[in-house]
């Protein structure tokens, strides 16, 4: 009602209604700030990094290809009859598909 009828009474009602929400946010902030939940930096050995590399590279390739695919899709929306843009979209789609296959084979 405050946005429709900005009166002092409605403002006070809104402030009263917000008190439990603000209290919950404060409690959650306090809980999350507890030292029990402080983050500890991950430690990973060089061997583990190398073992993960095929997976991370395939994942990055998949994300890059998907981003390029979206850019091509935007271009297609603007100019749907452009054959070169369709080809570009198709190429990026293939790169995403290839990256997914590589990711799956790397995980196996």
C-alpha positions in Angstrom: 0.0 0.0 0.0 2.9 2.3 0.6 3.6 2.7 -3.2 0.0 3.5 -3.9 -0.8 5.7 -0.8 2.4 7.2 0.7 1.2 8.3 4.1 2.9 8.4 7.4 0.6 5.6 8.7 1.4 3.3 5.7 5.1 4.1 6.1 5.0 3.1 9.8 3.0 -0.1 8.9 5.6 -1.0 6.3 8.5 -0.3 8.7 6.8 -2.6 11.3 6.3 -5.4 8.8 10.0 -5.2 7.8 11.3 -5.7 11.3 11.2 -9.5 11.2 12.8 -9.6 7.8 15.6 -7.3 9.0 16.1 -9.4 12.1 16.4 -12.5 10.0 18.9 -10.9 7.7 21.0 -9.8 10.7 20.9 -13.3 12.2 21.9 -14.9 8.9 24.8 -12.4 8.4 26.0 -13.1 12.0 25.7 -16.9 11.4 27.5 -16.7 8.0 30.3 -14.5 9.5 31.0 -17.1 12.2 34.7 -18.4 12.2 33.2 -21.9 11.7 32.3 -20.9 8.2 35.4 -18.9 7.3 36.7 -20.0 4.0 40.0 -21.9 3.8 41.8 -21.6 0.5 41.9 -24.9 -1.4 45.2 -26.6 -1.8 45.8 -28.7 -4.9 48.9 -30.4 -5.9 50.6 -29.9 -9.3 49.8 -33.5 -10.2 46.1 -32.9 -9.4 46.1 -29.7 -11.4 47.5 -31.6 -14.4 45.0 -34.4 -13.9 42.1 -31.9 -14.0 43.4 -30.0 -17.0 41.6 -32.0 -19.7 38.3 -31.5 -17.9 38.8 -27.8 -17.2 40.0 -27.1 -20.8 37.0 -28.9 -22.3 34.7 -27.0 -20.0 36.2 -23.7 -20.9 35.9 -24.6 -24.6 32.3 -25.5 -24.1 31.6 -22.2 -22.4 33.5 -20.2 -25.1 31.6 -22.0 -27.9 28.3 -21.4 -26.2 29.0 -17.7 -25.8 30.0 -17.4 -29.5 26.9 -19.4 -30.4 24.7 -16.9 -28.5 26.4 -14.0 -30.3 25.7 -15.7 -33.6 22.1 -16.3 -32.6 21.7 -12.6 -31.8 23.1 -11.7 -35.2 20.6 -14.2 -36.7 17.8 -12.5 -34.9 18.8 -9.2 -36.5 19.4 -10.7 -40.0 17.7 -14.1 -40.3 18.5 -14.6 -44.0 22.2 -14.2 -43.8 23.8 -17.5 -44.9 27.3 -16.6 -43.5 25.7 -16.0 -40.1 24.0 -19.4 -40.3 27.3 -21.0 -41.1 29.0 -19.2 -38.2 26.2 -20.4 -35.8 26.6 -23.9 -37.2 30.4 -23.8 -36.6 30.0 -22.7 -33.0 27.3 -25.3 -32.4 29.7 -28.0 -33.6 32.5 -26.6 -31.3 30.1 -26.8 -28.4 29.2 -30.4 -29.3 32.8 -31.4 -29.7 33.7 -29.8 -26.4 30.9 -31.7 -24.7 32.2 -35.0 -26.2 35.7 -34.2 -25.0 34.4 -33.3 -21.5 32.5 -36.6 -21.2 35.5 -38.6 -22.4 37.8 -36.7 -20.0 35.5 -37.5 -17.1 35.3 -41.3 -17.9 
